């Protein structure tokens, strides 16, 4: 069988029949041998009976969630290609010949685009204002910039893909972020992704509101984006903070004066804060990337493997221990200065040039030791 048209379903009796009939017509127009498959997620209305009456095959999915329904449907599909779309009659399944054509030409993933930026059309009342002008364009832009996804509508639910390709992605998200997970993973693996402009029609359901919850599902999408993009969220900001910290320290230690500005102990303290926070952000980026790779959310990265080969436990302990000891030496020197004045008042502008770098090195050294042990445990299967 060449094509499976897959529809996740949860109480879609209002619109399911129209969607299935359009899907059959779409298959005929594409000249494809195919099936219509409904992944029912526990409907309590006549959706299952409607699907069977219209000639669709039904797979029952007990685990709740948009992603769960789709993953079970894909697993049960018989087609070489799978074209998925919501059963709310907002997508016209008679447009599927365009998807089939690109899949036959070798595309791994064919993404529909409802937004004018990608040539699509949104009918009046078909998409909420916040989704159309803020949420969808913002997440689509992030997908292009952070992951190199060649798409303009990351949330479009009408898309087609090779079944074997999707299964190789090892998707995990069980909710609405399933759709964006597919785009991100495909982009990171440099898959062949095509985009097809489509028309979005108003939701035809009357019995209940849309399943998508704007802020809940928006946050879940953003959370997944952040986990899959440690470079942009943590690594680059971390390096920037470390650079600013070193720059501030280089001005404050020699007590540089530029015009009316004097860079003294207060600048040194700000520089220390930037160094510690920046270092923590870099460490967190490495840990996040390692977790995402080990859990299958991101593909293996040669740079990460190279880092694990260089950043051994022993080297981390030497580096962290050296920073820790040097910092403790600076702090000891500050205590000796205090002792020389009979533990009385100190010239803080001078003394803090020993205390702040000392405390910073102790903190960074201790963090490096802990980080080295953690990275060693996370990378134990790579040895």
N, C-alpha and C positions, 0 to 999 in steps of 0.2 A: 504494500500500500504506500502511496506517495505522500499524502497529506492528511493530517488530523487537525480538525478545527476544534479547539479546546475552549470550553466556557466554564469558568468557576461559577457556582450557583448557590445562593442562599436566599430562598423565598423570592424567586423571580417569576412568579406565575403571571404577572402583568405583561411581561415582555419576552419571555423565553421562546414562545412559539414563533414570534416574528423574527427573532434572531436566528433560530434554527432554520427557518425557511430561507432566509437570506443566505445563510451559510451553504445550504444545498445549491442554491443558484450560483453562488460564488465558485463553488467547486466545479460546477458544470461549465461555467464561463472560462475557467482556467484549464479545462480539459484534463482535470486531475482525478485519478482514482483515489477516493478518500472516504473519511468518516467524520461524523460530528459526535464529539464526546463531551458529555456534561459531567463535571466533577462536583457532585452535590455534597455540600458541607453541613448537612443536617436540616434540610428544608422541612418545615411543618405545613406548608401550603401544597397545592397540587403540582409543584414544579416537576417532580420525578415522573408523574403520570403524563404530563404534557410532553416531556422530553421523549419518553418511550413512544407515545402516540405519533410524534413527528419523525420517528425513525432514528433518533439519536441513541447512542449507547451511553449508559449511565454507570459511573463508578462512584460508590459511596465512600466518603472520607469522614472518619469520626473525629480526627484532630481538627479543632477549630483554627481558622486563620486563612487569609487569602493565599499566603505562600504554601501552606499545607495542602490546600485544595489543588493548587497548580502543580506542585511536585508530585502528588499522587496521580493527577491526571496525566502528566508527562510520562510517568513511569508506566501507566496503563495504555498509553497511546500505541497505535500500530503503524503510524505513518513515519516515513523517513523524515519528513518535515512536520513541524507543529506550528500552527498559527493560533495564538491565544487572543481572546478578547472578552470583555465583560458582557454579561447577558442582560444589560439594562437598556438595550436598543439605542445607546448613544453612539455605538460604532456600527457602520454599515458593512456587514460581512460580504457584500457584493463587491467590495473593493479588493478582495484577497487575490485576484489574478496578478496584481502588481507585486504582491509579496512573493507569490509562487514563482513569478518570472525571475526575480532577483535571486531567490534561493536556488533555482535551477542553474543560474549563471555562476554559482559558486560562493554566494554570501554565507557567512556563518550565522549572522543575525541581521534581520531586517526590521528596523524600528519605524513605527508610524509616527507622524508628526502632525499634530493638530494646530500648532501655532503658526501664524503668518511668517515668522522668522525662518521657518523651514518649508514654507510653501503651503502650509495647511490652512484650514478654514474652521472657525469656531462659530457655529450658528448662535443667534441671539438667545440668551438664556441657557446656553449649553454648559457654561463653565462659570463658577463663582468668580466674582471680581478679584478677590485676594489670590485665588489660585492662578488666574490668567495673567495678572499684571505683576505679581510679586513672587509667590512660592515657586511656581513652575519655571519661570525664566531664571530665578536666582539659582535653583538647584541645577538647572540645565547648564548655566554658565559655569558653576563650580565643577560640574562633571567634565566640561570641555577643558577648563584650565588645569584642574588638579589631576585628571586621569586621561586627558587626551581623547575623550569620547567625541566622535564626529556626529553629534546629534544636537537637536534644538528643543526636544520635548522629552525629558528624561522620564516623565511620569506616564507617557502614553501607554495604555494597556493593550493596544492592538499591535502585535508584533509577531514575526515569524522567525523560526530558527531551526537548525538541524538538531534532531533529537540527540544524536551522539555528542554534538558540541555542548549542548546545555548540560547533559549529564556529566561531562568532563569538568564543568565549572564547579561541581560539588556545592551547590547553593545550600545555605543554612537558614536564611531568614524565613520565618513562618508567617509574618504579617505583610502589611502593605509595602514594606521596604524590599520585598522580594524583587519587585520590578527594577528598582535602582541597583540592587545587588547584581542583577544580571548584566546591566550596562557597565558597571564599574569593573566587574571581573573580566568581562569580554574585552574591555578597553585595555586593561592592564596586561592581558595576554596577547595584545596586538591582533585581535581577531579581525576578520573582514566584516565590517559593519556598514550597512547601507541604510538610507533613510527614505521613506516614502511619504509624501504629503497625503493627508486624508482629511475628511470632514467630520467634525464632532457635532452630533445632534443633541438636542435636549433629552435628558433622562426621561424615559417613558414610564417609569414606575409610579404607581399611585398608592400602593399599599403601605410603603415604608420609605423613610429617608435614605439617601445614599449611605453605603457602609463606610466610606472614607470620612475620617474625623480630622478636620483641618489641623489643629494644633497638636493633637496626640501623634498623628501619623507624620506630620511635618517634623516634630522633634525626633521621632524614631529614625527618620531619614537622615536628619542632620547628624545624629549620634553615629549612624553607620558611616556617613561621609568622613567624620572626624577620625574614626578608628582606622579607616582605610587610607588616610592621607596624613600620616605623621610628619612627612617632610614639610608640608605647608603649615601645619597647625603647631608643631612643636620644634622640629629640627631647625628650620630657618630662623624663626623668632629666637630660639635658644642661642644660635650663633651670633645673631645681632646683639643680644643682651651681653654675651660674653665679650664681644668686641667693644661695646660701649663701656663695660666695666673695666676692661684693660685700659682703654683710652682715659677714662676718668681717673684711674689709679696713677697713670703715668703723669697726669697733670698735678695731682694732689700730693704725691710723695715728695717731689722737690719744691712744693709750695709755689707753683707757678702763678704769676700775676699777668693777666692780659687786659690791658686797659683798666677799667674800674673793677674788674672781677678778680678776686683772689680765690684760688682753689686750695682749700685747706682740709681739715679733718672731716668736715661735713661732706665734702665732695668724695673723700676717700670712703666714707660710710656708704654713700649712694653707689659708688663703684663696686664695693664689696657685695652689696645686695644684688646688683645686676649680675655679677659673676656667679653667685650661688644659685639664683633663680634660673639664669641662662643654662648653667651646667645641668641643673635638674631637668630642664626642658629637653636638653639633648639626650640625657639618659632615658627619659620617659619616651622619647621618640624611638629610640632603639628597642626598648622593651615592648612598646606598642607594635612596632613592625614585626618583631620576633613572634609575638603572640598571634598577630593576624596571619602570618605565614604558616605557623604551626597548626592553626585551626582551619586552614584552607580558605580564609577570606581573601588572601592575596597570594599571587604566585611567588615562587622562590626567586630571590634576588641575589645576583652574583656579588653585588656590593656588600650585602649583609653577610654572605658566606665568607667574603674576604675579611670583613671585620672580625668575625668569629675566629678566623685563623690567626689574626694578629693579636686580638685582645684576649690573651690567655689569662687564666686565673693568676699564674705566677707573675706575669708582667703587671697585672692590675694591683697585686699586693705590693710589689716593689714600688710602683708609682704612688699608690695611695699611702703606703707606709712612709715613703720619703717626704711627701707633702705634710703628712701628719707630724712627723718628727721635727721638720723645719719650722712648722707653725708653732709647735710647742716650745721650740727654742726661742722664737720671737716673743712669745708670751712670758717665758722665763726671764728674758732680758728686761721686759717691762716691769716684772716684779722686783728685779734687782735694782732698777732705777727708783722704784718706790722705797725699797729698803735703804738706799743711799741718802734719802731725805728723812729718815726716821719714820717712815710710813705716814708722812704728812702730806700736805697738798702737792700736786704735781702740775707741771706745765702740760695741760692736756693736748694742746696743739702739737707738741713734740711727742708725747708718750703714745698718743693714739696712732701715730705712724708706725708703731711697733705692735700695738694691741690689735688694730683692725686687720692688717695683713696676717697676723698670727692666727686670729680667730677664723679668718676666711680660709686659710690653708688647712687648719685643723678640720673644719667642716667639710671642705672639698676632699681631703685625704680620707676621712672616715666614710664619706659617701662613696668614694672610689672603691674602697675595700668591700663595702656591702654590695655595691653594684657588680664587682668582679665575681663574688661568690654567686650572686643571682644569675648573671649571664653564663657562668660556668655550668650551673644546673640546667638552664634553659637550652644550652647548646650541647648537652651531654650525648644526645642521640646523633649528633653530627660527627662525633669522633669515631 
